[in-house]
Amino acid sequence: MCHTGPPPDVRRPPKPRPRTRTCTEEEAFDLLRRLSQETNVKLRDVCARLLTDLAGRSPRPRPPLRPRP
């Protein structure tokens, strides 16, 4: 018999699930905007922090804009 993982009495407790909220796109944007205003942090930085928390890594930087010919 093959055993995978620690015995049941030694297992780690499950990670708490983040709170979820169902809302429209407009309501979600309003929440992010309000958080940005209340914390005095730019909206793009609030969003980047949220994405980092969700994905476990920072969002990739956007390439610089090229001038039009």
Contacts in CASP RR format, 6 or more apart in sequence:
PFRMAT RR
TARGET T0000
AUTHOR 0000-0000-0000
METHOD contacts of the structure
MODEL  1
MCHTGPPPDVRRPPKPRPRTRTCTEEEAFDLLRRLSQETNVKLRDVCARL
LTDLAGRSPRPRPPLRPRP
5 11 0 8 1.000
23 31 0 8 1.000
32 43 0 8 1.000
32 46 0 8 1.000
32 47 0 8 1.000
32 50 0 8 1.000
33 43 0 8 1.000
35 41 0 8 1.000
35 46 0 8 1.000
36 42 0 8 1.000
36 43 0 8 1.000
36 45 0 8 1.000
36 46 0 8 1.000
39 46 0 8 1.000
41 49 0 8 1.000
48 58 0 8 1.000
48 59 0 8 1.000
51 58 0 8 1.000
51 59 0 8 1.000
52 58 0 8 1.000
52 59 0 8 1.000
END
